[in-house]
Amino acid sequence: MLNAKTKRTPLAICAAIGAAAVIGAVAAPAASASTIPPGHIQICAQGDYHSSIQILPQPIPGVLATTGGLDMVPVAPGEPCFMTNFDTHGATVEVRIWGFRPDGTAIPMYSQFYNSAEGLGIGTQGTSSAPYYWLW
């Protein structure tokens, strides 16, 4: 027959493991939504067409100013990715992703919202007749 001390040992072990798991979960840093450093936007043209981003200006919260905007020069396929630092000063801005066909006509691909508290990575892939993108 088990005594009272033996019966409590498995319960105490389970409680200690549970407490350690909770402490570990609280102490672990939150996973980032992006591998790009905060305040940066990266675009990679990984398809067979040029790609670019356009950042639309937005009002900055609490002040009479805007974030400004950016029309980036297109990145050519196969060239290194382009990364830029863009501070939104607490605002959330719209980032439009564009592809360009060989004849230069624009392919509107996607609109993503961005705040410089995070980083944003954009990869355009596929062909100019079947373009697609992914974010990181």
N, CA, C and O of each residue as an XYZ file, in Angstrom:
544
protein
N       0.825     -1.174      0.000
C       0.000      0.000      0.000
C       0.877      1.248      0.000
O       1.896      1.277      0.691
N       0.496      2.310     -0.780
C       1.250      3.551     -0.865
C       0.912      4.434      0.317
O      -0.238      4.504      0.751
N       1.933      5.113      0.837
C       1.644      6.039      1.928
C       1.291      7.417      1.362
O       1.398      7.634      0.155
N       0.892      8.305      2.182
C       0.449      9.621      1.754
C       1.577     10.380      1.057
O       1.338     11.109      0.095
N       2.829     10.206      1.555
C       3.955     10.894      0.951
C       4.176     10.408     -0.482
O       4.428     11.233     -1.360
N       4.092      9.119     -0.751
C       4.286      8.556     -2.076
C       3.194      9.018     -3.027
O       3.465      9.276     -4.200
N       1.969      9.127     -2.541
C       0.870      9.564     -3.387
C       1.048     11.026     -3.815
O       0.630     11.397     -4.912
N       1.649     11.844     -2.983
C       1.798     13.258     -3.308
C       2.969     13.510     -4.260
O       2.968     14.516     -4.970
N       3.949     12.641     -4.291
C       5.132     12.866     -5.110
C       4.794     13.016     -6.585
O       5.266     13.972     -7.200
N       3.997     12.125     -7.198
C       3.666     12.334     -8.610
C       2.911     13.642     -8.834
O       3.120     14.314     -9.843
N       2.037     14.003     -7.899
C       1.304     15.246     -8.026
C       2.255     16.443     -7.931
O       2.122     17.400     -8.693
N       3.211     16.394     -7.002
C       4.175     17.483     -6.845
C       5.056     17.600     -8.089
O       5.362     18.706     -8.534
N       5.463     16.452     -8.653
C       6.282     16.465     -9.870
C       5.491     17.082    -11.019
O       6.023     17.921    -11.746
N       4.242     16.689    -11.196
C       3.401     17.252    -12.261
C       3.215     18.753    -12.070
O       3.257     19.514    -13.037
N       3.011     19.182    -10.821
C       2.836     20.609    -10.551
C       4.115     21.377    -10.881
O       4.051     22.469    -11.444
N       5.273     20.816    -10.536
C       6.553     21.479    -10.820
C       6.801     21.575    -12.323
O       7.253     22.607    -12.820
N       6.504     20.496    -13.041
C       6.674     20.508    -14.506
C       5.727     21.526    -15.128
O       6.119     22.276    -16.021
N       4.483     21.556    -14.660
C       3.513     22.516    -15.180
C       3.940     23.949    -14.902
O       3.797     24.811    -15.769
N       4.460     24.221    -13.715
C       4.920     25.570    -13.382
C       6.112     25.953    -14.243
O       6.204     27.090    -14.705
N       7.032     25.006    -14.466
C       8.198     25.293    -15.318
C       7.756     25.580    -16.738
O       8.315     26.456    -17.398
N       6.763     24.852    -17.215
C       6.271     25.081    -18.580
C       5.646     26.462    -18.696
O       5.853     27.156    -19.692
N       4.883     26.865    -17.686
C       4.260     28.184    -17.707
C       5.331     29.264    -17.646
O       5.264     30.243    -18.389
N       6.326     29.098    -16.762
C       7.411     30.079    -16.656
C       8.166     30.161    -17.976
O       8.494     31.254    -18.438
N       8.445     29.006    -18.587
C       9.144     28.995    -19.880
C       8.336     29.691    -20.960
O       8.899     30.403    -21.791
N       7.031     29.494    -20.960
C       6.179     30.117    -21.973
C       6.137     31.625    -21.791
O       6.106     32.369    -22.771
N       6.135     32.075    -20.561
C       6.095     33.508    -20.306
C       7.442     34.149    -20.619
O       7.497     35.256    -21.153
N       8.536     33.448    -20.284
C       9.867     34.018    -20.459
C      10.336     33.989    -21.913
O      11.210     34.770    -22.288
N       9.775     33.106    -22.734
C      10.214     33.002    -24.129
C       9.800     34.243    -24.910
O       8.674     34.716    -24.755
N      10.697     34.786    -25.756
C      10.328     35.959    -26.553
C       9.280     35.606    -27.602
O       9.221     34.476    -28.086
N       8.467     36.577    -27.937
C       7.440     36.368    -28.961
C       8.105     36.193    -30.323
O       9.082     36.876    -30.632
N       7.586     35.296    -31.122
C       8.112     35.090    -32.467
C       7.737     36.273    -33.345
O       6.615     36.776    -33.280
N       8.676     36.710    -34.158
C       8.428     37.834    -35.047
C       7.629     37.370    -36.251
O       7.797     36.248    -36.728
N       6.761     38.242    -36.737
C       5.979     37.920    -37.925
C       6.844     37.996    -39.173
O       6.464     37.477    -40.223
N       8.004     38.638    -39.069
C       8.860     38.829    -40.226
C      10.314     38.615    -39.841
O      10.700     38.830    -38.692
N      11.110     38.195    -40.800
C      12.547     38.074    -40.583
C      13.258     39.383    -40.915
O      14.470     39.486    -40.725
N      12.542     40.367    -41.397
C      13.087     41.673    -41.751
C      13.120     42.535    -40.483
O      12.158     42.530    -39.716
N      14.210     43.273    -40.252
C      14.284     44.093    -39.038
C      13.166     45.135    -38.980
O      12.723     45.625    -40.018
N      12.712     45.474    -37.775
C      11.702     46.524    -37.651
C      12.153     47.796    -38.371
O      13.328     48.161    -38.347
N      11.194     48.455    -39.007
C      11.481     49.696    -39.710
C      11.998     49.521    -41.125
O      12.348     50.500    -41.783
N      12.049     48.284    -41.601
C      12.580     48.012    -42.935
C      11.566     47.266    -43.799
O      10.762     46.474    -43.307
N      11.630     47.541    -45.092
C      10.821     46.830    -46.085
C      11.787     46.283    -47.134
O      12.665     46.998    -47.617
N      11.615     45.022    -47.476
C      12.458     44.389    -48.492
C      11.583     43.866    -49.620
O      10.500     43.333    -49.379
N      12.061     44.021    -50.865
C      11.363     43.436    -52.006
C      12.365     42.637    -52.822
O      13.495     43.068    -53.054
N      11.919     41.458    -53.253
C      12.736     40.562    -54.071
C      11.943     40.196    -55.320
O      10.800     39.748    -55.227
N      12.552     40.387    -56.485
C      11.918     40.010    -57.754
C      12.413     38.620    -58.113
O      13.486     38.473    -58.697
N      11.643     37.606    -57.771
C      12.064     36.234    -57.952
C      11.345     35.545    -59.110
O      11.532     34.352    -59.347
N      10.522     36.307    -59.826
C       9.861     35.784    -61.013
C      10.630     36.198    -62.257
O      11.833     36.448    -62.193
N       9.934     36.270    -63.395
C      10.605     36.670    -64.642
C      10.272     38.111    -65.027
O      10.363     38.472    -66.200
N       9.886     38.937    -64.050
C       9.462     40.304    -64.318
C      10.000     41.234    -63.230
O      10.310     40.799    -62.121
N      10.104     42.523    -63.566
C      10.512     43.538    -62.597
C       9.401     43.735    -61.564
O       8.223     43.535    -61.861
N       9.791     44.129    -60.345
C       8.833     44.363    -59.261
C       9.203     45.627    -58.512
O      10.364     46.034    -58.481
N       8.195     46.243    -57.907
C       8.413     47.479    -57.179
C       7.367     47.608    -56.084
O       6.364     46.894    -56.071
N       7.621     48.536    -55.163
C       6.621     48.876    -54.154
C       6.339     50.367    -54.216
O       7.160     51.164    -54.670
N       5.166     50.710    -53.750
C       4.753     52.101    -53.622
C       4.176     52.239    -52.218
O       3.286     51.484    -51.825
N       4.690     53.213    -51.464
C       4.188     53.464    -50.114
C       3.377     54.752    -50.159
O       3.880     55.806    -50.550
N       2.120     54.653    -49.754
C       1.233     55.814    -49.775
C       1.347     56.586    -48.470
O       1.355     55.975    -47.402
N       1.437     57.930    -48.524
C       1.534     58.729    -47.304
C       0.269     58.627    -46.464
O      -0.839     58.493    -46.985
N       0.463     58.692    -45.156
C      -0.650     58.653    -44.210
C      -0.406     59.680    -43.113
O       0.746     60.007    -42.825
N      -1.468     60.198    -42.494
C      -1.290     61.109    -41.361
C      -0.587     60.398    -40.198
O      -0.855     59.227    -39.929
N       0.304     61.106    -39.517
C       0.976     60.577    -38.332
C       0.086     60.887    -37.128
O      -0.321     62.034    -36.942
N      -0.219     59.882    -36.316
C      -1.103     60.101    -35.165
C      -0.557     61.167    -34.213
O       0.616     61.134    -33.842
N      -1.412     62.105    -33.823
C      -1.074     63.094    -32.816
C      -0.321     64.322    -33.297
O      -0.036     65.214    -32.498
N       0.010     64.393    -34.580
C       0.717     65.576    -35.110
C       0.105     65.989    -36.444
O      -0.634     65.222    -37.062
N       0.413     67.190    -36.875
C      -0.086     67.669    -38.163
C       0.975     67.419    -39.230
O       1.546     68.358    -39.785
N       1.230     66.155    -39.508
C       2.235     65.777    -40.512
C       1.846     64.432    -41.104
O       0.996     63.729    -40.559
N       2.467     64.081    -42.212
C       2.246     62.772    -42.818
C       3.569     62.015    -42.876
O       4.639     62.581    -42.653
N       3.471     60.749    -43.175
C       4.645     59.891    -43.237
C       5.481     60.140    -44.481
O       6.635     59.714    -44.539
N       4.932     60.815    -45.467
C       5.602     60.872    -46.759
C       5.287     59.592    -47.509
O       4.583     58.725    -46.993
N       5.789     59.472    -48.690
C       5.536     58.287    -49.492
C       6.812     57.847    -50.184
O       7.867     58.457    -50.011
N       6.710     56.801    -50.955
C       7.869     56.279    -51.666
C       7.395     55.538    -52.906
O       6.528     54.668    -52.824
N       7.960     55.880    -54.042
C       7.794     55.097    -55.273
C       9.167     54.533    -55.574
O      10.061     55.260    -56.006
N       9.337     53.241    -55.350
C      10.643     52.631    -55.493
C      10.943     52.260    -56.930
O      10.050     51.842    -57.668
N      12.189     52.411    -57.330
C      12.638     51.987    -58.651
C      12.490     50.467    -58.727
O      12.835     49.777    -57.768
N      11.987     49.930    -59.838
C      11.784     48.475    -59.924
C      13.068     47.668    -59.755
O      14.145     48.059    -60.207
N      12.913     46.541    -59.092
C      13.990     45.571    -58.919
C      13.870     44.569    -60.063
O      12.789     44.040    -60.319
N      14.973     44.310    -60.746
C      14.970     43.384    -61.879
C      15.044     41.944    -61.381
O      15.634     41.677    -60.334
N      14.447     41.016    -62.128
C      14.513     39.606    -61.737
C      15.964     39.137    -61.715
O      16.764     39.487    -62.583
N      16.276     38.346    -60.716
C      17.623     37.806    -60.596
C      18.605     38.744    -59.917
O      19.698     38.311    -59.552
N      18.260     40.007    -59.733
C      19.138     40.938    -59.028
C      18.930     40.770    -57.528
O      17.926     40.200    -57.101
N      19.877     41.265    -56.721
C      19.700     41.161    -55.265
C      18.432     41.874    -54.808
O      17.974     42.835    -55.427
N      17.890     41.381    -53.725
C      16.722     42.024    -53.129
C      17.098     43.441    -52.705
O      18.264     43.731    -52.436
N      16.109     44.310    -52.651
C      16.325     45.694    -52.226
C      15.631     45.900    -50.891
O      14.459     45.559    -50.728
N      16.371     46.466    -49.928
C      15.780     46.767    -48.628
C      15.932     48.253    -48.359
O      16.976     48.846    -48.629
N      14.865     48.849    -47.820
C      14.893     50.257    -47.461
C      14.363     50.441    -46.048
O      13.518     49.676    -45.584
N      14.866     51.459    -45.376
C      14.377     51.835    -44.057
C      13.255     52.846    -44.276
O      13.445     53.840    -44.977
N      12.091     52.599    -43.683
C      10.968     53.527    -43.827
C      10.258     53.631    -42.485
O       9.578     52.698    -42.059
N      10.421     54.772    -41.823
C       9.812     55.019    -40.510
C       8.415     55.598    -40.707
O       8.252     56.639    -41.343
N       7.423     54.928    -40.165
C       6.046     55.401    -40.286
C       5.633     56.287    -39.111
O       4.514     56.800    -39.096
N       6.508     56.473    -38.134
C       6.238     57.336    -36.979
C       4.935     56.963    -36.277
O       4.196     57.840    -35.833
N       4.656     55.680    -36.177
C       3.461     55.195    -35.492
C       2.237     55.026    -36.369
O       1.248     54.432    -35.940
N       2.286     55.535    -37.585
C       1.148     55.389    -38.499
C       1.207     54.023    -39.184
O       2.260     53.388    -39.231
N       0.092     53.592    -39.700
C       0.035     52.393    -40.535
C      -0.173     52.872    -41.963
O      -1.129     53.589    -42.259
N       0.741     52.464    -42.851
C       0.705     52.930    -44.228
C       0.354     51.781    -45.169
O       0.526     50.607    -44.842
N      -0.141     52.152    -46.341
C      -0.454     51.159    -47.360
C       0.761     50.987    -48.269
O       1.321     51.961    -48.771
N       1.154     49.739    -48.469
C       2.253     49.402    -49.370
C       1.653     48.635    -50.541
O       1.088     47.555    -50.367
N       1.780     49.200    -51.721
C       1.271     48.530    -52.925
C       2.424     47.819    -53.628
O       3.520     48.361    -53.770
N       2.151     46.609    -54.058
C       3.152     45.796    -54.748
C       2.802     45.779    -56.229
O       1.660     45.518    -56.609
N       3.802     46.062    -57.058
C       3.610     46.130    -58.508
C       4.585     45.199    -59.208
O       5.730     45.044    -58.784
N       4.119     44.588    -60.278
C       4.976     43.881    -61.214
C       4.922     44.629    -62.534
O       4.020     45.437    -62.758
N       5.880     44.365    -63.406
C       5.911     45.052    -64.701
C       6.171     44.048    -65.810
O       7.148     43.300    -65.771
N       5.279     44.038    -66.808
C       5.427     43.164    -67.971
C       6.622     43.631    -68.812
O       7.106     44.746    -68.619
N       7.100     42.801    -69.734
C       8.229     43.196    -70.585
C       7.982     44.493    -71.366
O       8.927     45.226    -71.657
N       6.709     44.783    -71.710
C       6.425     46.020    -72.449
C       6.306     47.234    -71.520
O       6.042     48.342    -71.987
N       6.501     47.034    -70.195
C       6.477     48.136    -69.232
C       5.136     48.391    -68.574
O       5.054     49.211    -67.658
N       4.078     47.714    -69.011
C       2.780     47.927    -68.373
C       2.791     47.356    -66.948
O       3.371     46.303    -66.681
N       2.135     48.081    -66.057
C       2.126     47.704    -64.644
C       1.124     46.590    -64.359
O       0.061     46.516    -64.976
N       1.482     45.736    -63.423
C       0.616     44.656    -62.940
C       0.342     44.949    -61.463
O       1.209     44.706    -60.623
N      -0.844     45.466    -61.130
C      -1.129     45.657    -59.707
C      -1.293     44.293    -59.047
O      -2.121     43.488    -59.474
N      -0.502     44.033    -58.004
C      -0.489     42.696    -57.425
C      -1.168     42.595    -56.066
O      -1.916     41.649    -55.816
N      -0.915     43.561    -55.183
C      -1.389     43.393    -53.814
C      -1.195     44.691    -53.063
O      -0.366     45.520    -53.440
N      -1.954     44.865    -52.011
C      -1.802     45.993    -51.109
C      -1.673     45.436    -49.706
O      -2.509     44.646    -49.269
N      -0.633     45.839    -49.000
C      -0.331     45.344    -47.662
C      -0.198     46.540    -46.726
O       0.309     47.586    -47.131
N      -0.643     46.402    -45.489
C      -0.479     47.474    -44.526
C       0.768     47.232    -43.697
O       1.083     46.093    -43.354
N       1.481     48.314    -43.372
C       2.790     48.224    -42.724
C       2.925     49.314    -41.677
O       2.510     50.453    -41.887
N       3.509     48.948    -40.549
C       3.885     49.890    -39.504
C       5.337     49.583    -39.184
O       5.705     48.415    -39.056
N       6.172     50.613    -39.053
C       7.603     50.389    -38.897
C       7.986     49.741    -37.567
O       9.166     49.478    -37.334
N       7.020     49.481    -36.697
C       7.308     48.694    -35.501
C       7.643     47.255    -35.900
O       8.223     46.512    -35.108
N       7.289     46.868    -37.094
C       7.558     45.540    -37.648
C       8.439     45.674    -38.885
O       8.719     46.787    -39.330
N       8.867     44.574    -39.430
C       9.540     44.545    -40.720
C       8.613     43.884    -41.729
O       7.692     43.161    -41.348
N       8.849     44.127    -43.012
C       8.015     43.543    -44.057
C       8.902     43.056    -45.192
O       9.696     43.819    -45.742
N       8.765     41.794    -45.534
C       9.465     41.223    -46.675
C       8.466     40.818    -47.731
O       7.428     40.231    -47.426
N       8.783     41.136    -48.990
C       7.879     40.862    -50.107
C       8.680     40.153    -51.191
O       9.757     40.613    -51.570
N       8.165     39.050    -51.684
C       8.780     38.350    -52.805
C       7.775     38.174    -53.919
O       6.701     37.613    -53.701
N       8.107     38.645    -55.115
C       7.230     38.430    -56.268
C       7.786     37.260    -57.056
O       8.996     37.146    -57.248
N       6.894     36.392    -57.511
C       7.314     35.177    -58.201
C       6.403     34.905    -59.385
O       5.460     35.651    -59.647
N       6.698     33.835    -60.087
C       5.895     33.440    -61.237
C       6.340     34.159    -62.496
O       7.482     34.602    -62.614
N       5.416     34.264    -63.424
C       5.695     34.927    -64.694
C       4.831     36.171    -64.813
O       3.884     36.343    -64.045
N       5.144     37.037    -65.762
C       4.350     38.258    -65.919
C       2.916     37.939    -66.347
O       2.024     38.770    -66.173
N       2.685     36.758    -66.898
C       1.318     36.377    -67.263
C       0.603     35.650    -66.117
O      -0.621     35.515    -66.139
N       1.351     35.189    -65.132
C       0.768     34.535    -63.956
C       1.587     34.917    -62.718
O       2.232     34.064    -62.109
N       1.557     36.211    -62.348
C       2.366     36.657    -61.214
C       1.722     36.306    -59.877
O       0.502     36.188    -59.768
N       2.564     36.143    -58.873
C       2.071     36.001    -57.507
C       3.151     36.511    -56.566
O       4.263     36.818    -56.997
N       2.827     36.601    -55.290
C       3.732     37.153    -54.294
C       3.648     36.326    -53.023
O       2.747     35.505    -52.856
N       4.589     36.552    -52.143
C       4.499     36.027    -50.787
C       5.155     37.029    -49.853
O       6.005     37.819    -50.264
N       4.754     36.988    -48.608
C       5.226     37.928    -47.590
C       5.966     37.181    -46.507
O       5.664     36.024    -46.213
N       6.941     37.855    -45.913
C       7.611     37.299    -44.741
C       7.934     38.411    -43.776
O       8.504     38.160    -42.714
